[in-house]
């Protein structure tokens, strides 16, 4: 993470470098119990989604899952549900396999508690 932050601004990072640093921030947040690193990771994932505008990064849907993870780790369940597309079938980042996993690993009752599957 330090190497990435000390790189000159005149040298634009590649998408995989941003992605790797964002994952490192999540790991650091968990290891050090410092949730602010998760917010930094989410900002980096946001940059990747914006970076996708020239088709240099073809995996925009995968970033939605990482952004959902960031939301979940900081306790923002509603934002997590939005990123996964649980409540919106027309969400462009919705992946039926992820929805199936969440539903299969949740206790569906009268409250439709999907938190265990998330």
N, C-alpha and C positions, 0 to 999 in steps of 0.2 A: 504494500500500500504506500509506503514511503517513497519508493522509487517512482511510482505513478504520479504522486503529488509533486515531486521535485522535477519532473520532466518539463522542459522548456515549452512555453505556450506556442512557440513557432513550429513545434513538431506535433502535428495532429495525431492522436492515438487511433489505433485500429479498433474495430468493433470488438474483437475478441479480447483486447486488452482492457477495455472498459468493462466488459462482461466479467472477466476474471477478477478484476478489482472489486466489482460490486459483490460477487460471491465471497471474496475475502473479507469484505466489510461485514457481511452477515455472519461469517464464522467468527470474526473478531468480536462482534456484538454478543454472540452466545458465550464465547469463551471468557470474555471479560465482564459480562453482565452489564454492558453499556449500550442500551437501546438506541442511542443517538447514531451509532454506526449503521443501524438498520435504515434509518431515515436517509443517511448518505447513500446507502446502496440503492434505495428506491429512487433517489434523484439520478443516480447513474443509469438505472434501468430506463428512467424517463428520457434521458439523453439518447439512449440506444433506440428507443422508439422514434424519436425525432430524427435520428441519424438514418433511419430506414428509408427516408424520403429519397433516395437515389438508388434504391434496391441494392445497396452495398451490403446490407444485413438482411438476409432473406428469412429470418426466423422471428418475425414480429409476434406471432402467436405465442411462442415460447416465453417471451418476455412478460406476457400477461400472467402466466403462472408464477413467475418470480415476483412480480409486483403483488400478486395475491398473497404470496408467502410473506412478503414484507409487512403487508397490512395485518395478516394474521399474527405475526410475531409481536407487533406492537399493540395488539388487542382491538384492532379496528375490523371487527367481523363484518360489518355491513359493506365496507370497501372491499374486503376480501371476496365477498359474495358477488359484488359487482364485477371485479376483475375476472373471476371465473365464469361469470355469466349464468349463475344458478337461477336467478329470477327473470332472466331475459333471454328468450330463445333466439332472438335476432341479433344478440351481441356478436360482433364480428370475431371476437377472440374465444368464443365458446367452443369447448372441445368435449364432445360426447363421452369420451373415455374418462375424462376427469370428473364429469358430472356423475357418471356411473360409479366411479370409485367412491366419491363422497357419499352418495346415497347408500351404496352397499355397506359402507363402514359407519353409518350413522344409525341412531335409534329413531326410526320414524314412528312417531306417535301423534297424538292430537296436536302437539306443538310443532311438529316437523323440525325437530332439533337436528340440524345437520352439522353442528359443531364437532362432534366426535369424528366425523368423516373428514372434516377439514384438517 
